[in-house]
Amino acid sequence: MQEKVPLPELQGRATRFLARMDKRHGDWQMAAIFGRLNQYYFCGTMQDGVLLVPHDGEAVLWVRRSIERAMQESEFPNIRPMSSFRDIANEQGSFPDTLFLEKEVVPLAVLDRFRKYLPVRTIRAIDADVAAVRSVKSPYEMTLLEQAGDIHRRVLEDRVPGMLSEGMNEAGLACELFSEMVREGHQGIVRFGMFGVEIVVGHLGFGENSICPTAFDGASGIRGLGPAAPVLGSRERRLAAGDLVYIDNACGVGGYQTDKTMTYMFKKALPEGVIGIHEECVEIQQRAAELLKPGTAPGEIYHAIMEELSPEFKEKFMGFANHRVKFIGHGVGLFVDEPPVIAAGFDEPLQEGMVIALEPKCGIPGVGMVGIENTFAVTPGGGRSLTGKSPGLVPVF
């Protein structure tokens, strides 16, 4: 069983958050954390409740359900039960007119119930502030990410080739992959901050199914089980000789996730031109990783990479047809899609302790999605891979 998040770790996170709030919002009086993943970050437990953080005074985690589990799991020093937000109002007394909360997370219905008992007039967002604090990982967090990365490497680089057999369908491979990852220590769930994203195992496809259009804001695609469940993989598409196999998924330990993409050639090599495009993606990742140093702006890395690419290559880079994205990497942690993003407009310099997934890819009609993705820790010497060093496009004969 996972150990409790240590109290000094929780205290350090709170200190960084308070400092950020003082710097960015000098007039703030109260912040409310409703999102369960952010509650986990600050309290070490995920329950139905709200964490109230005052500018002056002690933060309180109010829990409706389950107070027993919260007390068992968390080292957070001030956890109190509530049956509804009325209990907070009865104990809180005066409450500020302005409340800072996660606008990207809190449903209007929950906010209305909160306001029924607590006289909040103005709502201001703290999503970017919490994300900025979370973006720099502590040694404790980095240990969990390294564990996730090692599982990711073992399964995708070493185990998947032995799972591939002619005639199997995508859904069957996805089930085998998920089971193996959980056996190796994966937490069994992947989490995205993007609204409405549902992921079971990841993006997995044989051949052109890996560039099937989806609503997901990423380079690759997936056909999935159907319109009601564009996830897991197709039951109809079966693996045949000459297929490209594409797997892009996350692995999590203790909440912290790494992101990795591997590709495989099944029983027959792809055309040399396709292999050359893949190899260029691998080289792009290496060049970008060398730039993952403290003080470098993500936007600078993006522009440096894009300026090196030929117009012809750009036409298929980071997507396919008109389904291309304008980034080459993104932060990872408790969410797979965290800031900073390696894209234009992200000008705040990288810091040591940030963790970035780099994913240069190209979609090729008639073939599918080639390319690579690994998760890197930002260090003074450049990006350090947490998820292995295989160049991908592994031959499976």
C-alpha positions in Angstrom: 0.0 0.0 0.0 1.2 3.5 -0.8 2.7 5.4 2.2 1.2 8.6 3.4 2.5 11.8 1.8 4.9 13.1 4.5 3.8 16.1 6.5 7.0 18.1 5.6 6.1 17.5 1.9 2.6 18.9 2.5 3.9 21.8 4.4 6.4 22.7 1.6 3.6 22.7 -1.0 1.5 24.9 1.2 4.4 27.3 1.7 5.0 27.6 -2.0 1.3 28.1 -2.7 1.0 30.9 -0.1 4.1 32.6 -1.5 2.6 32.5 -5.0 -0.7 33.9 -3.9 1.0 36.8 -2.0 3.1 37.5 -5.1 0.3 37.4 -7.7 -2.8 38.4 -5.6 -1.7 40.7 -2.8 -5.3 41.3 -1.7 -6.4 37.7 -1.4 -8.1 36.6 1.8 -9.4 33.1 1.1 -8.8 30.3 -1.4 -11.0 27.2 -1.7 -9.7 23.9 -3.2 -12.6 21.8 -4.5 -10.7 19.6 -7.0 -9.9 16.2 -5.5 -6.6 15.9 -7.2 -5.5 19.3 -5.9 -6.8 18.3 -2.5 -4.6 15.2 -2.8 -1.6 17.5 -3.6 -2.1 19.7 -0.6 -3.6 17.2 1.9 -2.6 13.7 0.8 -6.1 12.4 0.5 -9.0 12.6 -2.1 -12.4 13.0 -0.5 -15.7 14.8 -1.0 -15.1 18.1 0.6 -13.3 21.4 0.3 -9.9 22.7 1.5 -10.2 26.3 2.8 -6.9 28.2 2.8 -7.1 31.6 4.5 -4.5 34.3 4.1 -4.1 34.5 7.9 -4.9 31.4 10.0 -4.9 27.7 9.6 -6.1 25.8 6.5 -8.9 23.4 7.1 -9.9 20.3 5.0 -13.7 20.0 5.4 -14.8 16.5 4.5 -18.3 15.3 3.9 -17.3 11.7 2.9 -15.2 9.9 4.0 -13.8 11.6 7.2 -12.6 8.2 8.4 -10.6 7.5 5.3 -9.2 11.1 5.3 -8.0 10.6 8.8 -6.4 7.3 8.0 -4.6 8.4 4.8 -3.5 12.0 5.6 -0.9 13.7 7.7 -2.7 17.0 7.1 -3.1 18.5 10.6 -6.6 20.0 10.4 -9.4 17.8 9.0 -12.9 18.4 10.1 -16.2 16.7 9.3 -19.2 18.4 7.6 -22.6 17.3 6.5 -23.0 20.3 4.2 -21.5 23.7 3.6 -23.9 25.0 6.3 -21.4 23.5 8.9 -18.6 25.6 7.5 -20.8 28.7 7.8 -21.7 27.9 11.4 -18.1 27.6 12.4 -16.4 30.1 10.1 -18.3 33.2 11.1 -17.2 36.0 8.8 -16.3 35.2 5.3 -14.6 37.3 2.6 -16.6 38.7 -0.3 -14.0 37.4 -2.8 -13.1 33.8 -3.1 -10.2 32.3 -5.1 -11.0 28.9 -6.5 -10.4 26.5 -9.4 -12.6 27.9 -12.2 -11.6 25.1 -14.5 -12.7 22.5 -12.0 -15.7 23.6 -9.9 -19.2 23.0 -11.4 -21.6 25.9 -11.1 -24.0 23.7 -9.1 -21.4 23.1 -6.5 -20.6 26.8 -6.4 -24.3 27.7 -6.0 -24.6 25.3 -3.0 -21.5 26.8 -1.5 -22.9 30.4 -1.9 -26.2 29.4 -0.4 -24.5 29.4 3.0 -21.3 31.5 2.5 -21.8 35.1 1.1 -19.3 35.1 -1.7 -19.9 37.8 -4.3 -16.7 37.6 -6.5 -14.9 34.6 -7.8 -11.3 34.7 -9.0 -9.3 31.9 -10.6 -6.3 30.2 -9.0 -6.0 27.4 -11.6 -2.8 28.9 -13.0 -1.3 29.5 -9.6 -1.9 25.9 -8.4 -0.5 24.6 -11.7 2.6 26.7 -11.3 3.3 25.4 -7.9 2.7 21.8 -9.0 4.9 22.2 -12.1 8.2 22.1 -10.0 8.5 18.6 -8.5 10.1 17.9 -5.1 12.6 15.1 -4.6 9.6 13.1 -3.1 7.6 13.6 -6.3 10.5 12.9 -8.5 11.0 9.5 -6.8 7.5 8.5 -7.7 7.9 9.8 -11.3 11.1 7.7 -11.7 9.2 4.6 -10.5 6.5 5.3 -13.0 9.0 5.8 -15.7 10.8 2.6 -15.0 7.6 0.6 -15.2 6.8 2.4 -18.5 10.2 1.6 -19.9 10.0 -2.1 -18.9 6.5 -2.7 -20.3 6.6 -0.7 -23.5 10.2 -1.4 -24.5 10.7 -5.0 -23.2 7.2 -6.6 -22.9 5.0 -5.3 -25.7 6.9 -7.0 -28.5 6.1 -10.4 -26.9 2.4 -9.5 -26.7 2.0 -8.9 -30.4 0.5 -11.8 -32.4 -1.1 -11.9 -35.9 -4.9 -11.7 -35.9 -5.2 -10.1 -32.4 -7.4 -7.0 -32.3 -6.5 -3.6 -30.8 -8.9 -4.0 -27.8 -7.2 -7.3 -27.0 -3.8 -5.8 -27.0 -5.0 -2.8 -24.9 -6.4 -5.3 -22.3 -3.1 -7.2 -22.2 -1.1 -4.0 -21.9 -3.2 -2.6 -19.1 -3.0 -5.8 -17.1 0.7 -6.0 -17.5 1.2 -2.4 -16.4 -0.9 -2.9 -13.3 0.9 -6.0 -12.4 4.2 -4.1 -12.7 2.9 -1.3 -10.3 0.8 1.1 -12.5 -1.9 2.8 -10.4 -4.6 1.7 -12.9 -5.9 5.2 -13.9 -4.6 8.1 -16.0 -5.7 11.6 -15.4 -6.0 14.7 -17.6 -6.9 18.2 -16.7 -8.4 18.9 -20.1 -12.2 19.1 -19.9 -14.1 16.0 -21.0 -11.1 13.8 -21.7 -11.6 10.1 -21.1 -8.7 7.7 -21.4 -8.6 4.1 -20.5 -5.2 2.8 -21.6 -4.1 5.5 -24.0 -4.0 5.9 -27.8 -3.4 2.5 -29.4 -3.8 1.7 -33.0 -2.7 -0.6 -35.8 -1.8 1.2 -39.1 -4.0 4.1 -40.0 -6.2 3.7 -36.9 -3.5 5.6 -35.1 -4.4 8.7 -37.2 -8.2 8.4 -36.9 -9.5 11.9 -36.0 -10.7 12.4 -32.4 -11.7 15.4 -30.2 -8.5 14.8 -28.2 -6.0 17.7 -28.5 -3.0 15.6 -29.5 -1.0 14.5 -32.5 -2.3 11.0 -32.8 -5.8 9.5 -33.0 -7.7 6.4 -32.1 -10.7 4.6 -33.6 -11.6 2.9 -30.3 -14.7 0.8 -29.6 -17.1 3.2 -31.3 -18.8 6.6 -31.2 -19.9 6.2 -27.6 -16.5 4.9 -26.5 -13.6 6.1 -28.7 -11.2 4.5 -26.3 -9.2 1.3 -25.7 -9.0 0.1 -29.3 -11.1 -1.4 -32.1 -12.4 -4.9 -31.9 -12.6 -5.1 -35.7 -9.0 -4.0 -36.6 -6.8 -7.1 -36.5 -3.0 -7.1 -36.6 -1.4 -8.2 -39.9 2.1 -8.4 -41.3 3.4 -5.0 -42.4 1.3 -3.1 -39.8 2.7 -0.2 -37.8 1.7 -0.6 -34.1 1.4 2.6 -32.2 1.0 3.0 -28.4 0.9 6.3 -26.6 0.0 6.0 -22.9 0.7 7.0 -19.4 1.9 5.1 -16.3 1.2 6.3 -12.8 2.6 5.6 -9.3 1.3 7.4 -6.2 -0.7 9.7 -8.5 2.3 10.8 -10.6 2.4 9.9 -14.2 4.9 9.6 -17.0 4.0 9.8 -20.7 5.6 7.6 -23.4 5.0 6.6 -27.0 6.5 3.5 -28.7 6.0 2.2 -32.2 6.7 -1.3 -33.6 6.9 -2.9 -37.1 5.1 -6.2 -37.2 6.6 -9.0 -39.3 7.7 -6.6 -42.1 9.7 -3.4 -42.2 8.0 -0.2 -43.2 9.3 1.6 -46.3 12.6 3.3 -46.0 11.1 6.8 -46.5 8.7 6.2 -43.5 11.6 4.9 -41.4 13.6 8.0 -42.3 10.7 10.3 -41.1 10.6 8.4 -37.8 14.3 8.7 -37.4 14.1 12.4 -37.9 11.4 12.6 -35.1 13.9 10.8 -32.8 16.6 13.3 -33.7 14.2 16.2 -33.0 13.4 14.7 -29.5 17.1 14.5 -28.8 17.7 18.1 -29.9 14.8 19.4 -27.8 15.9 17.4 -24.8 19.3 19.0 -24.9 17.5 22.4 -24.5 15.5 21.4 -21.4 17.6 23.4 -19.0 16.7 25.8 -16.2 16.3 29.4 -17.6 15.3 28.4 -21.1 11.8 29.4 -22.1 9.5 26.7 -23.6 8.7 29.0 -26.5 12.4 29.3 -27.4 12.7 25.6 -27.6 9.6 25.4 -29.8 10.8 28.0 -32.2 14.3 26.6 -32.3 13.0 23.2 -33.4 10.4 24.5 -35.8 12.9 26.7 -37.6 15.0 23.7 -38.4 12.2 21.8 -40.2 11.6 21.8 -43.9 8.2 23.0 -45.2 7.5 19.5 -46.5 8.2 17.9 -43.1 6.0 20.5 -41.3 3.0 19.5 -43.4 2.8 16.2 -41.5 4.6 17.2 -38.2 2.6 16.8 -34.9 -0.4 15.4 -36.5 -2.0 14.5 -39.9 -4.0 16.4 -42.6 -5.7 19.3 -40.8 -5.5 17.6 -37.4 -2.2 19.0 -36.3 -1.3 20.5 -32.9 1.0 23.5 -32.2 3.2 22.0 -29.5 6.0 19.5 -29.2 5.8 18.7 -25.5 4.1 19.3 -22.2 4.5 19.1 -18.5 3.4 15.9 -16.7 2.7 15.1 -13.0 -0.6 14.5 -11.3 -2.1 15.3 -14.7 -0.7 14.0 -18.0 -1.3 17.4 -19.5 0.3 20.0 -17.2 2.1 23.2 -17.9 4.5 24.3 -19.1 3.8 23.5 -22.7 6.6 23.5 -25.3 4.9 25.9 -27.6 4.8 29.5 -28.7 3.7 31.9 -26.1 5.1 30.0 -23.1 7.8 32.4 -22.0 8.3 31.7 -18.3 11.7 30.0 -18.0 11.9 26.4 -17.1 13.1 25.4 -13.6 15.0 22.5 -12.4 12.5 19.9 -11.1 10.0 20.4 -13.9 9.1 17.3 -15.9 8.4 17.5 -19.6 7.1 14.9 -22.1 8.6 15.5 -25.6 6.6 14.0 -28.4 7.7 14.8 -32.0 5.5 12.7 -34.3 4.3 12.6 -37.9 1.1 11.2 -39.4 1.6 9.4 -42.7 -1.4 8.4 -44.9 -1.6 4.6 -45.5 0.9 4.0 -42.6 -0.2 5.7 -39.4 1.6 7.8 -36.7 5.4 7.5 -36.4 7.5 9.2 -33.9 8.4 9.0 -30.3 7.7 10.3 -26.8 9.6 10.2 -23.6 9.3 12.0 -20.3 12.3 14.1 -19.2 13.4 15.8 -16.0 14.7 19.3 -16.5 18.3 19.5 -15.3 21.3 21.9 -15.7 22.7 19.4 -18.2 19.5 19.1 -20.2 16.6 16.7 -20.2 17.2 13.4 -18.3 14.9 10.7 -19.6 12.7 8.9 -17.0 11.1 6.5 -19.5 13.9 4.9 -21.4 16.0 5.5 -24.5 14.7 3.2 -27.2 14.3 4.9 -30.5 11.1 3.0 -31.2 9.9 1.5 -34.4 11.0 -1.9 -32.9 11.0 -4.7 -35.4 8.8 -7.7 -34.3 9.4 -10.6 -36.6 
